[in-house]
Amino acid sequence: QVQLVESGGGLVQAGGSLRLSCAASGSIFSINNMGWYRQAPGKQRELVAGITSGGVTNYADSVKGRFTISRDNAKNTVYLQMNSLKPEDTAVYFCNAGIHTYGPGRPLQVYWGQGTQVTVPS
């Protein structure tokens, strides 16, 4: 079994910062790509930022220059540093990871965290 547990969400004023964390635990052999998605009320879930096992990153245009994704492979943890937050960043943020578990063939599956709420009042 594998779990992704997020933390760090909350309410912050416009212009403020938050740091989200997502720790993976369980029967993990290795972790490929990790990422952060968000879903605002009435909208589809969208990719915010992604990072490969080698540290290559990509960002949604709406967060470039404000958000930074990073990972600590020793801790199986991915982070999202969010600066200059705007009301339009309000959403539930989910982490996501492609994980090889122990077992025959070391199968690769995509796992999701439970989500953490980020609220930036207008």
C-alpha positions in Angstrom: 0.0 0.0 0.0 1.1 3.5 -0.8 -0.1 6.8 0.7 0.5 10.4 -0.3 -0.2 12.8 2.6 -0.3 16.6 1.9 0.1 19.4 4.4 0.6 23.1 4.5 -2.6 24.5 3.1 -4.6 27.3 4.7 -5.9 30.8 4.4 -3.5 33.5 3.3 -3.9 37.1 2.2 -3.2 38.1 -1.4 0.5 38.6 -1.9 1.4 36.1 0.8 3.1 32.7 0.7 2.4 29.1 1.5 4.5 26.0 1.3 2.8 22.7 0.6 4.4 19.3 1.3 3.4 15.9 0.2 5.1 12.8 1.6 4.8 9.4 0.1 5.0 6.3 2.3 4.5 2.6 2.0 5.8 -0.2 -0.2 7.8 2.2 -2.5 10.6 0.9 -4.7 11.1 4.1 -6.6 9.2 7.3 -7.6 9.1 8.7 -11.1 7.4 12.0 -11.8 5.7 14.0 -9.0 3.4 16.9 -9.4 0.8 19.3 -8.0 -2.6 19.8 -9.4 -5.4 22.0 -8.2 -9.2 22.1 -8.6 -11.3 25.2 -8.0 -15.0 25.0 -7.4 -16.8 24.4 -10.7 -13.6 23.9 -12.6 -11.6 20.9 -13.9 -8.5 19.7 -12.1 -5.4 21.3 -13.7 -1.7 20.7 -13.5 0.1 23.4 -11.5 3.7 22.0 -11.6 5.6 18.8 -12.2 9.0 17.5 -11.5 10.8 14.4 -12.8 13.0 12.1 -10.8 16.0 14.0 -12.2 14.7 17.4 -11.1 13.4 18.7 -14.4 10.4 21.0 -13.7 7.5 22.4 -15.6 4.8 24.9 -14.6 1.4 26.1 -15.7 1.7 29.6 -17.3 -0.5 31.0 -14.6 2.1 30.2 -11.8 5.4 30.7 -13.6 7.7 33.0 -11.6 5.5 32.7 -8.5 5.5 28.9 -7.6 8.5 26.6 -7.2 8.3 22.8 -7.1 11.0 20.7 -5.5 11.5 17.3 -4.2 13.6 15.4 -1.6 14.1 11.9 -3.0 15.6 10.7 0.3 12.3 11.6 2.1 10.0 10.7 -0.8 8.5 14.2 -0.5 7.5 16.9 -3.0 7.1 20.5 -2.1 5.3 23.5 -3.7 6.5 26.9 -2.6 3.8 29.4 -3.5 4.6 33.1 -3.4 2.7 36.2 -4.5 -0.6 34.4 -4.0 -3.7 35.7 -5.8 -7.4 35.1 -5.2 -7.5 33.0 -8.4 -5.0 30.5 -6.8 -7.8 29.5 -4.4 -8.4 25.8 -4.9 -7.9 22.3 -3.4 -4.4 21.3 -4.2 -3.6 17.6 -4.8 -0.2 15.9 -5.1 0.4 13.1 -7.6 3.2 10.6 -8.1 4.0 7.8 -10.4 5.4 5.1 -8.0 6.9 1.7 -8.6 6.0 -0.6 -5.7 7.7 -3.8 -4.6 6.3 -6.9 -6.1 6.4 -9.0 -9.3 7.4 -6.6 -12.1 7.5 -3.7 -9.7 4.3 -2.3 -11.2 4.0 1.5 -11.8 0.8 3.2 -10.6 -0.3 6.7 -10.2 -1.2 7.8 -6.7 -3.1 10.9 -5.5 -3.1 12.7 -2.1 -6.3 13.6 -0.4 -6.0 17.3 -1.2 -5.4 20.4 0.9 -7.3 23.6 0.7 -5.6 26.9 -0.2 -7.8 30.0 0.1 -6.7 33.5 -0.9 -9.5 36.0 -0.2 -10.2 38.8 -2.7 
